[in-house]
């Protein structure tokens, strides 16, 4: 297999994940004011309900399929067999999931959310055509980014054009659902040259069911503390507004998480490939570098969320969403906590086929989150849901760290955090007065962010963080190489020019 650039794929994946989150963030101020907290809450609650069906429709095939495709990067025919087997096998779970949701909707189980649940059937159907796993498994993220860039821009324009009043929640839901299925269908335009035709009698789709089900359990468990919290907020508090506050706060924090967690998607196929070749030490090096990366970006992002929230929310979400300020500050540590568990779970446990350990950690966190959610949401609403989420994620990360104690040195992991932590504390000293005294506005939020970035950047350079120094050294070497190549090219051109002139002089003399 030709060596594929982790950095290049990481950048592609950052863009891809940011598109999923940033573009909705662009329209958030408009949606927050147009739909109000109640409308945002209705959308959030309905989306949480349909997520259970899309999870069952996916049936753990996302990570499993990407891993299986990555194993056969050097064998096009075998990749094609795996691709078609997974595609047909997943159709079964999609059909069952869609059928159950339609039955419940026709029976009126969803009450006032029935219309939205009918529209969200599109999300379930979209799962059947999602073949992003094939390109992710081959470490090719460029095409996914290209398609999503175009469609997300068009979807954003559609929201501003068609969503005009609180009653337009269904239009907002329809636009987002259509965006998902069109994006998945568009990817098929690039698959023709990637796979070969396989006779149906050579396919054994059901052989993948066991592996997918093994990863379905942790996927379902994850949903308990990423989706169930919104479901319980709606069921226990009977308040769409509480769901609205929580939805927008979580959306802002998740945007910060994206630049960190998307590294896991890039590293799954890379580490799976290295393990297949027996390069265990390279996987360990990759894990340490990834954890260092999490500390390096996660620390300032966590503190940044805490200090910027007070200035950001009033102008960004509107005065009706002031309750989201404290929720953002509570959820801010998720950037670090999930970043670490993402590295250990997705970049080591899954590539090493330690699915049971991964499942145990996720399930343990989910059970604890479920137990804590009920009383905390009952007494504290969305505030309690935020506390429960933090504790659950912390437990998951702790369990995973214990599981990889023989593979990764815990002391070394903590040591990697020292310089980013110190630089982040210096940043906090600089931005705290600004966040306290500056009035909420776009300009003042930008000032706080820019000052934070500059102070943190200078601090981490002065402290000479090893990963940063390594990256700068590589860039310096590349610039020097490019400069040398350019100089040699110019000298060669001049040399050729001189040769041509000499030949011309000879011809003139002969004439």
N, C-alpha and C positions, 0 to 999 in steps of 0.2 A: 504494500500500500504506500502510495506517495505520502510523504510527511505533510500533514495539513496544519495550517497556522492556527494555534490555539488563540493567539491574540486577535487574529482577523475574525475567527468565528465568534470569539467573545464579543467583539465590537458589533458584529451582525446581530448576535443574540440580545445584546443590550438594546440596540435600536428596536428589535422585534418586540421585546418585552415593554419597552418604554412606549411604543405605539399603542399597546393594549391599555396602558394606564394613563399616559400623558395626555392623549387626545381627549379621553373623557374628562380629564382634569381641566383641559382648556374650556370645555363647555360647562364645567361644574358651577361657576358663578351664575351662568345663565339659567341652568336647570334648577339650581337652589332657589333662585328668586321666582322662576316661572311655575315650578311645581309645588313650592313650599315644602317644609319638613314632612308634612303628611303625604304628599305625592311621592317624594323621594323614599319615604318609609314604605309605601305600598309597593313601589317597584323593588325595593330591597328585599322585602318579605317574600314577594312572589318569586323573585330570582333565587332566593335561598331555598324555597320549596322545589323549584324545578331543578336545582343543582343536584338534589338527591337522585333524580331520574337520569340526568346526564352522567353522573358518576357511575350509576349502574349500567348505563348504555356503553360507557367507555370500558368498564369491567377490568380496570388495571392494565389495559393494553397500551397505554401511553408509554410508560417507562419500560415495560416488558418488550414492546415492539421495537423501541429504539435500541435497546440492548441487543436483541436478536439480529436486527439489521446490521449493527456495528460489528458483530462477530464475523460476518461474511462480506466485508468490504472488498475482499480480493476475489470474490466469486459471484459474478453477475447472475448466473443461473440459479444458484442457491438463494441468493437474495430475492430473486423474483418469486421463487417458490414460497419463501417465508412471507413475502409481501402479500401475495394473493391468499394464502392460508389465513393470515391474520385478518385481512379484509372481510372474507366470507364468514369467518368465525364471529367477528364482532357484529355482523348483521343480525345475529340471533338475539343478542342482548339489547340492541337498538330497538328491534321490533317489540320485544316484551316490555321494555321500558315505556315506549310510546303507547302501547295498548293499555297499560295500567293507568297512565296519566289521563288518557282520553276517557276511560271508564269513570274515574273519580270526578273528572270535570263535568261529564254529562249527568252524573248523579248529584251534582250540586254540593259536593263535599267542601269545595274551596270558598263558598259563600261569595263575598264581594270581590274576591280575587279571581273568580272563575274566568273572566274575560282575558286577563293577563296570562293565566295558566294555559288557555287555548293557544294564545299567540306564541307562548314559549315552547310549544311543541316543535317549532322550527329548530330550536336549539338542540333538541334530541335528534331530529333527522340529520342535522349538520354533523353529528358525531360519526355517522356512517361514512361520510365522505372525507373525513379528516385523515389525510395521509402525510401530515407533517412529520410523523415519526420516521418515515423513510429518508427524508432529507436530513433530519437531525442525526439519524444513525450513520449517515455518510458524511457527517460534519459539513454539510452544505446549507448554510443559513441565509445566503444572499437572496435566493428566490422568495423565501418566505417573507423577508423584510420588504422586498419590492412590491409584492402583491398587497400586503397589509398596509403599506404606506399609501398606496392609491385609494384603496377602499376605505380606510379610516378617514382620509381627508374628505371623500365624498359623503361618508356617513355623518361627519361633523357638519358639513354644509347642510345636509338634510335636516339635522336637528334644529339648526337655527331657522330654517325655512318653514318647517311644519309644526314644531312644538311651540305653541303660543300661549297656552293657558293651563291651569291646574288639571283640567279634565283631559288633557292630551297625554296623560301617562301612558295610555295604550299605544299612541303613535311612537313615543320614545322607546317603548319596549319592542315594537314591531321593527323599527329601524335598526336597533342593535341586533335583533335576531336575524334579520335578513343579511346584515353585514357578516355574521358568522358563517352562514351557509354559503354565501357567494364567495367568501374568502377560501373556504374549503374546496369548493368546486373549481375555483380558478387554479389551484395548485396542480390539478390533474393535467393541465396544459403542458407541464414540464416532465411528466412521468413517462411519456412514450419511449424516449431514448434511454431511459434508465432501467427499464425492466424488459424482459423477453417474454414471449408467449409460452405459456405452460399448459399442457393438456390437463383437463380437469381431473382425470383419473389418477394423475400423479400427486394431486393435492390431498393433504390430510389436515383440514382446518381444525378439527377438534383436539389435535395433539397439543395445541397451544392453550387450551382452556385451563388446564391445571396451573400452568405458570402464570397466566393472567389472573386467575382467581387468588393465587398466593399473594399477588401484589394488590388485589382489589381490597383486601382486608385493611391494609394500612391506608389505602386511598380513602376508604370509607371512614376510617378512624380520623384521618385528617379533617374530613368534612365536619366531624362532630365539634371541633373547636374552631372551624373557619366558617361554617354555615349554620350549625345548630344554635350558636349564640344569637344570630339574627332571628331564627325561628322562635326561640324561647322568649326573646324580647317581645315579639309580637303576641305570642300566646299568653305570656304571664302579665305583661303590662297593658295589653290591649291598646297600645299607643303607637300609631304609625310615626309620630314625631320622634319618639325615642329611637326607633330604628333608623330614622333619617339622620339624627345626630351621630349615631354609631357608624352608619354607612359612610358618611363623608369623612369622618375622622380616620377610619380604617383606610379609606382610599388614599388619603394624603400620606399616611405612614407607609403604605404598600409601595407608593411611588418611590420612596427613599430606598426601600428594600430591593427594588428591581435591579439596580446596578450591581448588587452583591449576589442575590440568589440566582440570577441568570447564568452565572459562572458554572453552576452545577449542571445545567443542561448541556453546556459545551463539554464539560469534563467527563460525563457519563460514557459517551462513546470512546473518548480518548483513553480513559482508564480501563475500560473493558478491553480495548485493543491491546494495551500494554500488558494486562494480566494474561490475555490469551497468548502472548509471546513469552510469558514468564518473567517480565520485568517488574517484579514486586517493589524493588528499591526505587524505581522511577515513580511508581504510584505513591509511595511514601513521600517522596520529594514534592510531587504535585500537591499532595494533601497539606503539607506544611506551608507551601507557597500560597495555597488557597486560603488557609486559615490566617496567614499573615495579611493577605489581601482584605479579608473580612475585618480584621482589627483596624487596618489602615483607613478604610472607608467607613466602616460601621460606627466607630467611635465619634467622629465629627458629625455624622448624619444623625445619630441618636441625640446628642446634645443640641444639635441644630434644631431638630424638631421641637425639643422641649422649650427652647428660648424663642424661637420664631413664631410659635403657635399663637401667642397673644397678639402679635402684630398682624399676622396673616389672616386669621379667621374672619374678623369683622368686615374687611373689604373684599375678601375672596369668596366666602360663603354667604355673607350677609348677617345682619344683626340677629336674625331669627335662629342662627346656628351657634350662638355664643357657648352653648353647652358642649360643643365639639372641642373647645380649647383644652379643657381638662382631660378629655378622652384621648386627644393626640399626645398629650404629655405622659399619660399612663401607658399608652401603646408604643411609645418611642423606643423602649428597649428591645422590642421585637426585631428591629433592624439587626442588632447584634446576635440575639438569641437564635433566631431562625437562620441567620447567616452561618453560624457555627454548626447547627444541626444539619443544614443543607450540605455543607462540605462533608461531614462525617457520614450522613445517611446516603446521599446521592452520589458522592464521589469515592466512597470506600465500601460501605456495606452492600449496596446494590451491585456495583461492578464485581464485587467478590462473591456474589450470589449468597450473601448472608441475609436472605429475605426474612427468615424467622426472627432474627435479632432486630431487624428494622421494624418488622410488624409488631413485635413485643413493645418496643419503645414508643411507637406511635399510639398503639392501643392503650398502653398505660396512661399516657398523657390525655387521651380522649376520655377515658373512664373518669379520671380525676376531674377533668374539665366539666363533664356532664354532672357529676355529683355536686361540684361547687357552683355551677351556673344557676341551678334552681333557687337556692336560698339567696345568693348574691344578687341575681336579677330581681327577685321578689322584693328585696329590701332597698336595693340601690339602682335598679333599672340598668341602663346602658353602662353606667359607671361600674357596676358589679360585673357585667359581662367582660369589660376590659380587664379588670383585675384577674378574673378567672382565666382569661386567655393568656396573660403574662405568666401566671403560675404554671399552667399546663405546658406551655412551650418550654419553660425553664426545666421542668421535670423531664421532658423528652430529651432535651439537650444533655442534661446530666447523665441520664441512663446511657445515651449513645457514647458519651465520653468514657464511661466506665467500660463499655463494651470494646472500645478500641485501645484500651490501656496498653496492651501488648504490642500494638502496631505503632501508636503515636505516644510520645512522652508528654504527659500532662504539664510538667514543669516547663518544658520548652514552649508549649502552646501559650502558657501564661506569660513567659518571658517575651514572646513576640508582641504582646499587647502593651508593654511598658512605655515605649516611645510614643506610639499613637495616643495612649491615655494621657501622657504628660502634655503632648502638643494640643490635645483636645481641651484640657483644663486651662491652658494658656489662652486658647480661643474663647472659652467661656468667660474668662475675666474681661476680655475685650468686648464681647457682644452683650453681656448681661446689662450694663448700663444703657446701651442703645435700645435693647428690647423693652426696658422699663420706662424710659423717658420719651422715646419717639412715638408719636401717635400713629395708629394703624393707617397705612396707605401703601400703594404699590411701590412708590419711591423709597419709603422708609424700610420696607421689607427687603428690597433689593440692596439697600445700604448695609443692613444687618448681614445678609448673606454674603455680599462681596467682602466686607470686613472680615467675616468669619473664615472665608476661603483663603484670603491673603495671609491672615495671622497664622492659621493652621499650616498652610503651605510653607511659610518661612520657618515656623517652629520645627516642622518635621525635617526640613533641609538642614537646619542648624544642628539638630540632634543626630543627623546622618543615619536615618533609618536604612537598614540594609537592603530591603526590597526596593525602596525609592532610589537608592544609590545604584543598584543593579540595573534598574530600568533606565536611569539617566546615562549610565555607562554604555548600554546597548544603543541608545539613541545617538550618543556621541560617536560611537564606532560607525553606525550606519551613515551619519552625516559626513564623517571623514571619508568613508568608502565611496559615497556618492560624489564627493568633491574630487577625490583622486581619479575616479572613473571619468568624470567630466573633463578634467585636465588632460588625461591621456587621450580622450576623444578629440579634443581641440588640437593637441600636438600631432595626432595622426592625420587630421584634416589638413593641417599646415604642411605636413610632410608630403602628403599626396599632391597638394597644390604645387609645391616646389618641384616635384617630379614631373608634373604635367607641363610646367613652364620650361623645364629643361628639355623635354621632348620637343616642345614647340620650337625652342631655339635651334635644336639640331635640324629640324625640318626646314627652318628658314635658311640655315646655312647650306643645306643640300640644294635648295632652290636657287 
